[in-house]
């Protein structure tokens, strides 16, 4: 399999998770970044979870991914955001 190949068949549902310090606007920021590449995020597609210590928050946005390039671009933007500690 070369770099352009993937086991996914597009379009498909794809969950994108980002983690960072718990702040009042972290989930909004993550959705804003994802929406640059996938503007049609349906209601109920965003879930947040705060860590037991309440220091961190994870936000999962489930999109209908159209291509590997789209998913890669989302991850690139998320990892470049200073407030995102990790993206999965």
RAWOJO-V140146 format. One record per pair of residues at least 4 apart in sequence whose C-alpha atoms are under 7 Angstrom apart, sorted by the first residue. I is the first residue (numbers start at 0). J is the second residue. Records with the same first field share a line. If there is no record, write none. Layout:
BEGIN
I: J  J
END
This chain:
BEGIN
0: 4
9: 64  65  66
10: 63  64  65  66
11: 63  64  65
12: 61  62  63  64
13: 61  62  63  64
14: 59  60  61  62
15: 59  60  61  87
16: 57  58  59  60  86  87
17: 57  58  59  83  85  86  87
18: 55  56  57  58  83  84  85  86
19: 55  56  57  82  83  84  85
20: 54  55  56
21: 25  53  54  55  56
24: 28
25: 29
26: 30  58
27: 31
28: 32
29: 33
30: 34
31: 35
32: 76  77
33: 37  73
34: 38
36: 69  73
40: 44  62
44: 60  61
45: 58  59  60  61
46: 58  59  60
47: 56  57  58  59
48: 56  57  58
49: 53  55  56  57
50: 54  55  56
64: 69  70
65: 69
66: 70
67: 71
68: 72
69: 73
70: 74
71: 75
72: 76
73: 77
74: 78  86
75: 79
76: 80
77: 83  86
78: 83  85  86
END
